Amino acid sequence: MHLDGGRRRGFFLTLEGPEGSGKSTQARRLAATLTAAGRRCVVTREPGGTALGEAVRQILLHSVELSPVPAADALLFNAARAQLVAEVIEPALWRGEVVICDRFADSTLAYQGYGAGQPLEALRSLQQLAVGDLTPDLTVLIDVPVEEGLARKDGGETTRFEERVEVAFHRRVREGFLALAAADPARFVVVDGLHTLDLVEAAVLRAAEPRLAAWDELRAVESRRGTTVPSALVSEPDRGSLRMKR
Ligand code: TYD
């Protein structure tokens, strides 16, 4: 839990996975369920979610003729991420909401790191610059075998990564995600994405519910101790001071 001494009150959940894992559908379903249960949710995606992020998304995913090298990809994904954190994620967390993000920093480690061979330590430094210490409270990795995932991606938006990159790249990405999950079992839950959408939805919910309940409990304790300022009294700091605190 990242309550930051009672200052930050929201819950940050990310969905990750290789191509065709069904994250976006699951993000929407989870938000609908949590909203129906009375929680305030924000759903967003990477790259994108802000005007700058959507412009960068066009370059990153569709401008094949620009041929960005992997280091340029890593910088651009992190540029979009920095903007998304500052404009959307941190403000929502300050308001005490649940933020559900379709891909986040682990995607850069998996795609540009494990997939494209950029050094993980350098990528982690970029991540630090882009988002500070902001870490998801829960990351659900929806895992699917590469061939299955790529085959599912008919229709919708076809990206540079699906069009141009070979299957071996996507295998490294998948293995990368699994390695990241194995290294941080407290944050990650791995869900088998080969099940039906309904079964995957139930598994995502099973992962989220106990953590949200623990988070509610922690907030209640902090509030009883007086370490959490009632939301009506909190004004969001300007972005500069927010960054300094992280
Ligand atoms: P998108 O259409 O959003 O695909 P998906 O539904 O699989 O999320 O395209 C995002 C693509 O960008 C996807 O191929 C993964 C890639 N990507 C990276 O390579 N690095 C990153 O840091 C992020 C966020 C995405």
py3Dmol code that shows the C-alpha trace and the ligand (Angstrom):
import py3Dmol

protein = """\
ATOM      1  CA  MET A   1       0.000   0.000   0.000  1.00  0.00           C
ATOM      2  CA  HIS A   2       1.288   3.419  -0.860  1.00  0.00           C
ATOM      3  CA  LEU A   3      -0.546   5.847   1.313  1.00  0.00           C
ATOM      4  CA  ASP A   4       2.462   8.149   1.496  1.00  0.00           C
ATOM      5  CA  GLY A   5       1.953   8.983   5.143  1.00  0.00           C
ATOM      6  CA  GLY A   6      -1.730   9.643   4.547  1.00  0.00           C
ATOM      7  CA  ARG A   7      -1.230  12.226   1.814  1.00  0.00           C
ATOM      8  CA  ARG A   8      -2.078  10.116  -1.201  1.00  0.00           C
ATOM      9  CA  ARG A   9      -5.354   8.328  -0.770  1.00  0.00           C
ATOM     10  CA  GLY A  10      -6.131   6.504  -4.008  1.00  0.00           C
ATOM     11  CA  PHE A  11      -5.499   2.942  -5.207  1.00  0.00           C
ATOM     12  CA  PHE A  12      -3.406   2.401  -8.330  1.00  0.00           C
ATOM     13  CA  LEU A  13      -4.031  -0.769 -10.341  1.00  0.00           C
ATOM     14  CA  THR A  14      -2.313  -1.600 -13.619  1.00  0.00           C
ATOM     15  CA  LEU A  15      -3.141  -4.271 -16.185  1.00  0.00           C
ATOM     16  CA  GLU A  16      -0.278  -5.682 -18.199  1.00  0.00           C
ATOM     17  CA  GLY A  17       0.210  -8.416 -20.728  1.00  0.00           C
ATOM     18  CA  PRO A  18       1.478  -9.354 -24.155  1.00  0.00           C
ATOM     19  CA  GLU A  19      -0.448  -8.639 -27.367  1.00  0.00           C
ATOM     20  CA  GLY A  20      -4.052  -9.820 -27.443  1.00  0.00           C
ATOM     21  CA  SER A  21      -4.317 -10.579 -23.745  1.00  0.00           C
ATOM     22  CA  GLY A  22      -7.653  -8.757 -23.437  1.00  0.00           C
ATOM     23  CA  LYS A  23      -6.473  -6.133 -20.947  1.00  0.00           C
ATOM     24  CA  SER A  24      -8.565  -3.306 -22.325  1.00  0.00           C
ATOM     25  CA  THR A  25     -11.818  -5.277 -22.063  1.00  0.00           C
ATOM     26  CA  GLN A  26     -10.898  -6.329 -18.537  1.00  0.00           C
ATOM     27  CA  ALA A  27     -10.042  -2.744 -17.542  1.00  0.00           C
ATOM     28  CA  ARG A  28     -13.515  -1.617 -18.620  1.00  0.00           C
ATOM     29  CA  ARG A  29     -15.244  -4.545 -16.912  1.00  0.00           C
ATOM     30  CA  LEU A  30     -13.363  -4.049 -13.663  1.00  0.00           C
ATOM     31  CA  ALA A  31     -14.160  -0.329 -13.635  1.00  0.00           C
ATOM     32  CA  ALA A  32     -17.851  -1.065 -14.244  1.00  0.00           C
ATOM     33  CA  THR A  33     -17.941  -3.554 -11.341  1.00  0.00           C
ATOM     34  CA  LEU A  34     -16.090  -1.281  -8.925  1.00  0.00           C
ATOM     35  CA  THR A  35     -18.206   1.718  -9.924  1.00  0.00           C
ATOM     36  CA  ALA A  36     -21.384  -0.304  -9.370  1.00  0.00           C
ATOM     37  CA  ALA A  37     -20.018  -1.144  -5.911  1.00  0.00           C
ATOM     38  CA  GLY A  38     -19.800   2.579  -5.167  1.00  0.00           C
ATOM     39  CA  ARG A  39     -16.129   3.277  -5.852  1.00  0.00           C
ATOM     40  CA  ARG A  40     -14.943   6.188  -7.947  1.00  0.00           C
ATOM     41  CA  CYS A  41     -12.766   4.873 -10.781  1.00  0.00           C
ATOM     42  CA  VAL A  42     -10.665   6.398 -13.507  1.00  0.00           C
ATOM     43  CA  VAL A  43      -9.724   4.190 -16.462  1.00  0.00           C
ATOM     44  CA  THR A  44      -6.838   5.255 -18.639  1.00  0.00           C
ATOM     45  CA  ARG A  45      -4.328   3.729 -21.030  1.00  0.00           C
ATOM     46  CA  GLU A  46      -0.749   3.907 -22.218  1.00  0.00           C
ATOM     47  CA  PRO A  47       0.456   5.312 -24.441  1.00  0.00           C
ATOM     48  CA  GLY A  48      -2.247   7.970 -24.401  1.00  0.00           C
ATOM     49  CA  GLY A  49      -4.696   9.327 -21.876  1.00  0.00           C
ATOM     50  CA  THR A  50      -3.660  12.965 -22.377  1.00  0.00           C
ATOM     51  CA  ALA A  51      -3.496  15.225 -25.447  1.00  0.00           C
ATOM     52  CA  LEU A  52       0.289  14.912 -25.492  1.00  0.00           C
ATOM     53  CA  GLY A  53       0.095  11.181 -24.861  1.00  0.00           C
ATOM     54  CA  GLU A  54      -2.337  10.608 -27.733  1.00  0.00           C
ATOM     55  CA  ALA A  55      -0.066  12.613 -30.069  1.00  0.00           C
ATOM     56  CA  VAL A  56       2.925  10.530 -28.967  1.00  0.00           C
ATOM     57  CA  ARG A  57       0.786   7.391 -29.424  1.00  0.00           C
ATOM     58  CA  GLN A  58       0.284   8.283 -33.090  1.00  0.00           C
ATOM     59  CA  ILE A  59       4.045   8.562 -33.571  1.00  0.00           C
ATOM     60  CA  LEU A  60       4.860   5.460 -31.571  1.00  0.00           C
ATOM     61  CA  LEU A  61       2.289   3.048 -32.889  1.00  0.00           C
ATOM     62  CA  HIS A  62       1.473   4.210 -36.388  1.00  0.00           C
ATOM     63  CA  SER A  63       4.307   6.228 -37.914  1.00  0.00           C
ATOM     64  CA  VAL A  64       6.185   3.255 -39.363  1.00  0.00           C
ATOM     65  CA  GLU A  65       8.098   5.558 -41.702  1.00  0.00           C
ATOM     66  CA  LEU A  66       9.764   7.334 -38.743  1.00  0.00           C
ATOM     67  CA  SER A  67      11.406   4.029 -37.643  1.00  0.00           C
ATOM     68  CA  PRO A  68      12.183   5.009 -34.049  1.00  0.00           C
ATOM     69  CA  VAL A  69      15.101   3.068 -32.586  1.00  0.00           C
ATOM     70  CA  PRO A  70      14.401   1.221 -29.286  1.00  0.00           C
ATOM     71  CA  ALA A  71      16.001   3.997 -27.184  1.00  0.00           C
ATOM     72  CA  ALA A  72      13.750   6.562 -28.889  1.00  0.00           C
ATOM     73  CA  ASP A  73      10.753   4.308 -28.188  1.00  0.00           C
ATOM     74  CA  ALA A  74      11.732   4.128 -24.519  1.00  0.00           C
ATOM     75  CA  LEU A  75      12.043   7.912 -24.257  1.00  0.00           C
ATOM     76  CA  LEU A  76       8.748   8.552 -26.043  1.00  0.00           C
ATOM     77  CA  PHE A  77       6.782   6.014 -23.980  1.00  0.00           C
ATOM     78  CA  ASN A  78       8.193   7.635 -20.850  1.00  0.00           C
ATOM     79  CA  ALA A  79       7.353  11.134 -22.109  1.00  0.00           C
ATOM     80  CA  ALA A  80       3.724  10.089 -22.567  1.00  0.00           C
ATOM     81  CA  ARG A  81       3.834   8.383 -19.156  1.00  0.00           C
ATOM     82  CA  ALA A  82       5.182  11.452 -17.326  1.00  0.00           C
ATOM     83  CA  GLN A  83       2.355  13.527 -18.745  1.00  0.00           C
ATOM     84  CA  LEU A  84      -0.275  10.922 -17.879  1.00  0.00           C
ATOM     85  CA  VAL A  85       0.943  10.681 -14.300  1.00  0.00           C
ATOM     86  CA  ALA A  86       0.992  14.454 -13.836  1.00  0.00           C
ATOM     87  CA  GLU A  87      -2.326  15.174 -15.576  1.00  0.00           C
ATOM     88  CA  VAL A  88      -4.472  12.160 -14.771  1.00  0.00           C
ATOM     89  CA  ILE A  89      -3.062   9.553 -12.376  1.00  0.00           C
ATOM     90  CA  GLU A  90      -1.688  11.645  -9.498  1.00  0.00           C
ATOM     91  CA  PRO A  91      -4.690  14.003  -9.380  1.00  0.00           C
ATOM     92  CA  ALA A  92      -7.089  11.034  -9.261  1.00  0.00           C
ATOM     93  CA  LEU A  93      -5.028   9.360  -6.526  1.00  0.00           C
ATOM     94  CA  TRP A  94      -5.111  12.589  -4.582  1.00  0.00           C
ATOM     95  CA  ARG A  95      -8.901  12.596  -4.876  1.00  0.00           C
ATOM     96  CA  GLY A  96      -8.880   9.107  -3.343  1.00  0.00           C
ATOM     97  CA  GLU A  97     -10.065   7.326  -6.492  1.00  0.00           C
ATOM     98  CA  VAL A  98      -9.192   3.937  -7.946  1.00  0.00           C
ATOM     99  CA  VAL A  99      -7.020   4.393 -11.039  1.00  0.00           C
ATOM    100  CA  ILE A 100      -7.054   1.503 -13.523  1.00  0.00           C
ATOM    101  CA  CYS A 101      -4.317   1.875 -16.117  1.00  0.00           C
ATOM    102  CA  ASP A 102      -4.132  -0.302 -19.255  1.00  0.00           C
ATOM    103  CA  ARG A 103      -0.330  -0.779 -19.434  1.00  0.00           C
ATOM    104  CA  PHE A 104       2.225   1.206 -17.397  1.00  0.00           C
ATOM    105  CA  ALA A 105       5.971   1.159 -16.746  1.00  0.00           C
ATOM    106  CA  ASP A 106       6.267  -2.654 -16.784  1.00  0.00           C
ATOM    107  CA  SER A 107       5.383  -2.538 -20.499  1.00  0.00           C
ATOM    108  CA  THR A 108       8.531  -0.532 -21.208  1.00  0.00           C
ATOM    109  CA  LEU A 109      10.654  -3.022 -19.283  1.00  0.00           C
ATOM    110  CA  ALA A 110       9.027  -5.919 -21.146  1.00  0.00           C
ATOM    111  CA  TYR A 111       8.929  -4.452 -24.680  1.00  0.00           C
ATOM    112  CA  GLN A 112      11.920  -2.104 -24.873  1.00  0.00           C
ATOM    113  CA  GLY A 113      13.944  -4.051 -22.277  1.00  0.00           C
ATOM    114  CA  TYR A 114      13.366  -7.791 -22.616  1.00  0.00           C
ATOM    115  CA  GLY A 115      11.971  -7.475 -26.163  1.00  0.00           C
ATOM    116  CA  ALA A 116      14.259  -4.905 -27.806  1.00  0.00           C
ATOM    117  CA  GLY A 117      17.344  -5.354 -25.620  1.00  0.00           C
ATOM    118  CA  GLN A 118      17.610  -1.971 -23.914  1.00  0.00           C
ATOM    119  CA  PRO A 119      19.367  -2.271 -20.513  1.00  0.00           C
ATOM    120  CA  LEU A 120      16.821  -2.626 -17.706  1.00  0.00           C
ATOM    121  CA  GLU A 121      18.779  -0.354 -15.369  1.00  0.00           C
ATOM    122  CA  ALA A 122      18.736   2.498 -17.913  1.00  0.00           C
ATOM    123  CA  LEU A 123      15.004   1.979 -18.421  1.00  0.00           C
ATOM    124  CA  ARG A 124      14.449   2.090 -14.663  1.00  0.00           C
ATOM    125  CA  SER A 125      16.312   5.416 -14.508  1.00  0.00           C
ATOM    126  CA  LEU A 126      14.027   6.815 -17.205  1.00  0.00           C
ATOM    127  CA  GLN A 127      11.039   5.523 -15.291  1.00  0.00           C
ATOM    128  CA  GLN A 128      12.278   7.285 -12.167  1.00  0.00           C
ATOM    129  CA  LEU A 129      12.520  10.541 -14.092  1.00  0.00           C
ATOM    130  CA  ALA A 130       9.045  10.092 -15.593  1.00  0.00           C
ATOM    131  CA  VAL A 131       7.039   8.906 -12.583  1.00  0.00           C
ATOM    132  CA  GLY A 132       9.270   9.192  -9.516  1.00  0.00           C
ATOM    133  CA  ASP A 133       8.531   6.453  -7.010  1.00  0.00           C
ATOM    134  CA  LEU A 134       4.937   5.979  -8.111  1.00  0.00           C
ATOM    135  CA  THR A 135       4.373   2.210  -8.098  1.00  0.00           C
ATOM    136  CA  PRO A 136       1.114   0.353  -8.707  1.00  0.00           C
ATOM    137  CA  ASP A 137      -0.559  -1.073  -5.608  1.00  0.00           C
ATOM    138  CA  LEU A 138      -1.511  -4.071  -7.747  1.00  0.00           C
ATOM    139  CA  THR A 139      -0.460  -5.209 -11.212  1.00  0.00           C
ATOM    140  CA  VAL A 140      -2.550  -7.893 -12.884  1.00  0.00           C
ATOM    141  CA  LEU A 141      -0.589  -9.639 -15.612  1.00  0.00           C
ATOM    142  CA  ILE A 142      -2.947 -11.309 -18.068  1.00  0.00           C
ATOM    143  CA  ASP A 143      -0.771 -13.939 -19.656  1.00  0.00           C
ATOM    144  CA  VAL A 144      -1.429 -15.532 -23.043  1.00  0.00           C
ATOM    145  CA  PRO A 145       0.866 -17.563 -25.289  1.00  0.00           C
ATOM    146  CA  VAL A 146       2.274 -15.366 -28.050  1.00  0.00           C
ATOM    147  CA  GLU A 147       0.722 -17.121 -31.065  1.00  0.00           C
ATOM    148  CA  GLU A 148      -2.688 -17.138 -29.417  1.00  0.00           C
ATOM    149  CA  GLY A 149      -2.469 -13.439 -28.516  1.00  0.00           C
ATOM    150  CA  LEU A 150      -1.292 -12.304 -31.938  1.00  0.00           C
ATOM    151  CA  ALA A 151      -4.002 -14.391 -33.643  1.00  0.00           C
ATOM    152  CA  ARG A 152      -6.678 -12.719 -31.520  1.00  0.00           C
ATOM    153  CA  LYS A 153      -5.722  -9.274 -32.730  1.00  0.00           C
ATOM    154  CA  ASP A 154      -7.874  -9.080 -35.810  1.00  0.00           C
ATOM    155  CA  GLY A 155      -9.781  -5.847 -36.292  1.00  0.00           C
ATOM    156  CA  GLY A 156      -9.232  -2.780 -34.134  1.00  0.00           C
ATOM    157  CA  GLU A 157      -6.020  -0.823 -34.052  1.00  0.00           C
ATOM    158  CA  THR A 158      -2.992  -2.578 -35.573  1.00  0.00           C
ATOM    159  CA  THR A 159       0.216  -1.143 -34.206  1.00  0.00           C
ATOM    160  CA  ARG A 160       3.777  -0.941 -35.466  1.00  0.00           C
ATOM    161  CA  PHE A 161       4.726  -3.574 -32.883  1.00  0.00           C
ATOM    162  CA  GLU A 162       2.273  -6.121 -34.251  1.00  0.00           C
ATOM    163  CA  GLU A 163       2.981  -5.339 -37.918  1.00  0.00           C
ATOM    164  CA  ARG A 164       6.729  -5.139 -37.994  1.00  0.00           C
ATOM    165  CA  VAL A 165       8.124  -7.177 -35.174  1.00  0.00           C
ATOM    166  CA  GLU A 166       8.819 -10.895 -35.342  1.00  0.00           C
ATOM    167  CA  VAL A 167       7.306 -13.572 -33.105  1.00  0.00           C
ATOM    168  CA  ALA A 168      10.606 -14.083 -31.234  1.00  0.00           C
ATOM    169  CA  PHE A 169      10.355 -10.464 -30.015  1.00  0.00           C
ATOM    170  CA  HIS A 170       6.892 -11.116 -28.602  1.00  0.00           C
ATOM    171  CA  ARG A 171       8.134 -14.310 -26.947  1.00  0.00           C
ATOM    172  CA  ARG A 172      10.836 -12.292 -25.169  1.00  0.00           C
ATOM    173  CA  VAL A 173       8.204  -9.735 -24.135  1.00  0.00           C
ATOM    174  CA  ARG A 174       6.007 -12.443 -22.629  1.00  0.00           C
ATOM    175  CA  GLU A 175       8.948 -14.042 -20.806  1.00  0.00           C
ATOM    176  CA  GLY A 176       9.929 -10.571 -19.601  1.00  0.00           C
ATOM    177  CA  PHE A 177       6.511  -9.944 -18.087  1.00  0.00           C
ATOM    178  CA  LEU A 178       6.621 -13.333 -16.354  1.00  0.00           C
ATOM    179  CA  ALA A 179      10.116 -12.571 -15.001  1.00  0.00           C
ATOM    180  CA  LEU A 180       8.957  -9.189 -13.667  1.00  0.00           C
ATOM    181  CA  ALA A 181       5.986 -10.883 -11.980  1.00  0.00           C
ATOM    182  CA  ALA A 182       8.173 -13.596 -10.456  1.00  0.00           C
ATOM    183  CA  ALA A 183      10.544 -10.951  -9.069  1.00  0.00           C
ATOM    184  CA  ASP A 184       7.776  -9.001  -7.330  1.00  0.00           C
ATOM    185  CA  PRO A 185       5.056 -11.418  -6.186  1.00  0.00           C
ATOM    186  CA  ALA A 186       3.717  -8.924  -3.646  1.00  0.00           C
ATOM    187  CA  ARG A 187       2.667  -6.540  -6.413  1.00  0.00           C
ATOM    188  CA  PHE A 188       1.842  -8.907  -9.289  1.00  0.00           C
ATOM    189  CA  VAL A 189      -0.957 -11.385  -9.776  1.00  0.00           C
ATOM    190  CA  VAL A 190      -0.714 -13.513 -12.926  1.00  0.00           C
ATOM    191  CA  VAL A 191      -4.015 -14.488 -14.524  1.00  0.00           C
ATOM    192  CA  ASP A 192      -4.374 -17.071 -17.293  1.00  0.00           C
ATOM    193  CA  GLY A 193      -5.744 -15.123 -20.251  1.00  0.00           C
ATOM    194  CA  LEU A 194      -6.708 -18.273 -22.170  1.00  0.00           C
ATOM    195  CA  HIS A 195      -9.902 -18.605 -20.147  1.00  0.00           C
ATOM    196  CA  THR A 196     -13.168 -17.014 -21.270  1.00  0.00           C
ATOM    197  CA  LEU A 197     -13.600 -13.271 -20.759  1.00  0.00           C
ATOM    198  CA  ASP A 198     -15.981 -13.974 -17.853  1.00  0.00           C
ATOM    199  CA  LEU A 199     -13.529 -16.270 -16.092  1.00  0.00           C
ATOM    200  CA  VAL A 200     -10.658 -13.823 -16.566  1.00  0.00           C
ATOM    201  CA  GLU A 201     -12.910 -11.040 -15.255  1.00  0.00           C
ATOM    202  CA  ALA A 202     -13.659 -13.106 -12.140  1.00  0.00           C
ATOM    203  CA  ALA A 203      -9.938 -13.767 -11.620  1.00  0.00           C
ATOM    204  CA  VAL A 204      -9.079 -10.077 -11.959  1.00  0.00           C
ATOM    205  CA  LEU A 205     -11.759  -9.244  -9.426  1.00  0.00           C
ATOM    206  CA  ARG A 206     -10.481 -11.948  -7.052  1.00  0.00           C
ATOM    207  CA  ALA A 207      -7.035 -10.326  -7.267  1.00  0.00           C
ATOM    208  CA  ALA A 208      -8.328  -6.802  -6.713  1.00  0.00           C
ATOM    209  CA  GLU A 209     -10.939  -7.262  -3.989  1.00  0.00           C
ATOM    210  CA  PRO A 210      -8.784  -8.334  -1.011  1.00  0.00           C
ATOM    211  CA  ARG A 211      -6.246  -5.615  -1.770  1.00  0.00           C
ATOM    212  CA  LEU A 212      -8.940  -2.973  -2.039  1.00  0.00           C
ATOM    213  CA  ALA A 213     -10.413  -4.215   1.239  1.00  0.00           C
ATOM    214  CA  ALA A 214      -6.969  -4.000   2.905  1.00  0.00           C
ATOM    215  CA  TRP A 215      -6.553  -0.529   1.483  1.00  0.00           C
ATOM    216  CA  ASP A 216      -9.985   0.535   2.845  1.00  0.00           C
ATOM    217  CA  GLU A 217      -8.979  -0.843   6.228  1.00  0.00           C
ATOM    218  CA  LEU A 218      -5.634   0.973   6.215  1.00  0.00           C
ATOM    219  CA  ARG A 219      -7.310   4.225   5.313  1.00  0.00           C
ATOM    220  CA  ALA A 220      -9.866   3.750   8.056  1.00  0.00           C
ATOM    221  CA  VAL A 221      -7.084   3.142  10.610  1.00  0.00           C
ATOM    222  CA  GLU A 222      -5.136   6.178   9.405  1.00  0.00           C
ATOM    223  CA  SER A 223      -8.220   8.288   9.519  1.00  0.00           C
ATOM    224  CA  ARG A 224      -8.976   7.163  13.122  1.00  0.00           C
ATOM    225  CA  ARG A 225      -5.399   8.022  14.073  1.00  0.00           C
ATOM    226  CA  GLY A 226      -5.857  11.409  12.457  1.00  0.00           C
ATOM    227  CA  THR A 227      -3.038  10.895   9.974  1.00  0.00           C
ATOM    228  CA  THR A 228      -5.335  11.320   6.993  1.00  0.00           C
ATOM    229  CA  VAL A 229      -6.688  14.782   6.386  1.00  0.00           C
ATOM    230  CA  PRO A 230     -10.384  14.661   5.434  1.00  0.00           C
ATOM    231  CA  SER A 231     -10.635  14.986   1.682  1.00  0.00           C
ATOM    232  CA  ALA A 232     -12.646  18.189   1.834  1.00  0.00           C
ATOM    233  CA  LEU A 233      -9.700  19.859   3.568  1.00  0.00           C
ATOM    234  CA  VAL A 234      -7.053  18.700   1.138  1.00  0.00           C
ATOM    235  CA  SER A 235      -6.231  20.875  -1.782  1.00  0.00           C
ATOM    236  CA  GLU A 236      -4.171  19.277  -4.481  1.00  0.00           C
ATOM    237  CA  PRO A 237      -0.627  20.653  -4.461  1.00  0.00           C
ATOM    238  CA  ASP A 238       0.726  22.201  -7.604  1.00  0.00           C
ATOM    239  CA  ARG A 239       2.578  19.727  -9.797  1.00  0.00           C
ATOM    240  CA  GLY A 240       5.969  21.089  -8.869  1.00  0.00           C
ATOM    241  CA  SER A 241       5.609  20.396  -5.171  1.00  0.00           C
ATOM    242  CA  LEU A 242       3.988  17.021  -5.887  1.00  0.00           C
ATOM    243  CA  ARG A 243       7.057  15.992  -7.861  1.00  0.00           C
ATOM    244  CA  MET A 244       9.385  17.173  -5.110  1.00  0.00           C
ATOM    245  CA  LYS A 245       7.602  14.957  -2.584  1.00  0.00           C
ATOM    246  CA  ARG A 246       7.823  11.809  -4.668  1.00  0.00           C
TER     247      ARG A 246
END
"""
ligand_1 = """\
25
TYD
P -2.251 -0.920 -27.997
O -3.024 -0.796 -29.272
O -2.647 -0.073 -26.841
O -2.153 -2.435 -27.688
P -2.562 -3.305 -26.475
O -4.031 -3.493 -26.628
O -1.756 -4.542 -26.705
O -2.163 -2.565 -25.218
O -0.718 -0.676 -28.346
C 0.247 -0.502 -27.402
C 1.525 -1.068 -28.010
O 2.647 -0.371 -27.497
C 1.696 -2.529 -27.680
O 2.226 -3.200 -28.814
C 2.745 -2.493 -26.591
C 3.555 -1.287 -26.914
N 4.200 -0.630 -25.740
C 5.569 -0.633 -25.613
O 6.276 -1.174 -26.489
N 6.147 0.002 -24.547
C 5.404 0.637 -23.612
O 5.966 1.195 -22.641
C 3.972 0.644 -23.738
C 3.125 1.344 -22.731
C 3.407 -0.012 -24.826
"""
view = py3Dmol.view(width=600, height=400)
view.addModel(protein, "pdb")
view.setStyle({"model": 0}, {"cartoon": {"style": "trace"}})
view.addModel(ligand_1, "xyz")
view.setStyle({"model": 1}, {"stick": {}})
view.zoomTo()
view.show()
